[in-house]
Amino acid sequence: LDFYEPRTAHGSSLSPGVHASLFARAGRLDQALEHLRIAAAVDLDDLTRTAAGGVHLATMGSVWQALAFGFVGLRPLGPALSVDPRLPGSWRALELGLRFRGATIRMRVEPEVVSLVSDGPVALEIAGRRVACEAGRTEIPYEAPGGAR
């Protein structure tokens, strides 16, 4: 990140979302938020002056990926879904929907708890422990890495 980010022109509408995800994973949340705001504004503020031709679906996807893979830290880990949240201090929560191994999931990440509503069983790994979640609602307390949010 330190080498390539200063050399990146961000000419692609995908670039800010990917950088947001990478900065979030690295725990550099101020830079992650800066890039997330740019990605979200590509169409809202017509940053590329191309919105009249349609929206940038790939950019929208990169915003979702930054939230899911970057800030929530989702990763498939064999039969389990790994969750490694990195929430900015200004966020009270982040909620998103997804499917994993046939289960439809609504996940809410807060600074000290992950809540999951699922229509089927899901194995989660969070803070080094595996939790078997049955269909319905499950709340899992966790401690953020280094005690930071």
N, C-alpha and C positions, 0 to 999 in steps of 0.2 A: 504493500500500500504506500509506504513512504517513497519508494522508487517510482512506481508507475502513476500514481494519482496526479502528481504535479506535471507529468508528461502527457496526460490524457486530455484531449480537446473536448471530450463529451459531445462530439458531433452526432453520435447516434442517440436517438431518444431512449434506448435501452440502458445506456451507460449510467445515468444517475441512480436508477433503481438498483442495479447490480452493485454499484459502489456503496449505496446505503446499506445493503445487506452485509457486505464485507466489513464495513466499518462497525456495524452493530455487533457482528461476531467477534470483532477484535476488541470490543468494549469501548470503542471511541464514539460514544453516543452523540456528542455534539456534531461531529462530522457526519455521522449517520443521518441525523435529523436534517442537516443542511441538504444532503443529497436526496433524501426522501421528499422534502419540500419541492425541490426542483423537478423531480420525477412526477409528482402529483400536479405540478403547474404546467407541464408540457401542453396539455390540452386546455386546462382551465384558463390559463393566461395566454394561450396560443404562442408559446415561446419560440416555436419553429416557424410560425406564420404559415402553417399548413392545415390548420383545423377546418378550414372551409372544405377541404378535400376529404374529411372524415377524421375520426378519432384514432389515436395510436393504441390499438388493442394490445400490442406487445408491451408498450409502456405501462398500460394498466396492469398487465400481468406481472411486470417487474416490480410494481408497487406492492402487489399482493405477495410476491416472493420475498421482497424486503421485509415485510411485516411477518410473514410466516417463518421463513428460513433465517432471517437476520435477527429480528427483535424477539420472536417467540423461540427461535432456535430449534425448529422442527427438523428431525432427521429420521428416516426409516432405519431401524437397527434390528435387522432380522425380523422376528415376529412382533417386535415392539416399536413404538413410536417414541423416539427420544425428544424430550422437551428441555431446553436450556435457555430460559428467559433472560433477556437483557433489556429491561424497560428503562427508558429515560426517566429521570426523577420527576419531570413535570407530568408524566402520564400516570393516571390512577389505575388504568386497566387497558387491555387490548383484547378484543374478542374477534374470532374468525370462525368460519365454517370450512370443513374439509371432509374428505373421505379417506379412510385408511383401512385396507384389507376388508373391504365390503361394508364397513360401518360408516354411517353418516354421523359426523361429530360436530358439535358446537363447543368451542373451547374458549374459556375466558382466563386470561393471565393477569393476576394482580401481583403487587410487590411480594406477597408472602404465601399466596395460594393459587393453585391452578384448579379451575372448575371445568368439569367435562360433562356434557350431556350427549349420550350416544344411543343409537338404536340397536347396538349390538356390543358384544364384549370387545374390549380393547386393552392391550397391554401397553402401559406407559413406562418410560424410564425417565426419572427426574431426580436430580441431585444424587446420582449414583445408586438409586434404588429402583427396583422394578415393582410396579403396582398393577395388579390385575383389576380392571374396571369392568363391572358388569353393565348391561344395558341400563339406562337411566342416568341419574346424576351422581357424580363422584367429586369430592373436594380433596385435594392433596396439598397439604402444607409443604413448603420448601424454604430453604435459605438461599438467597442469591449468592453467587460466587463472591467471595471476599466481603460478604455482608453488604455489598452495594446493590442498588437497584439497576 
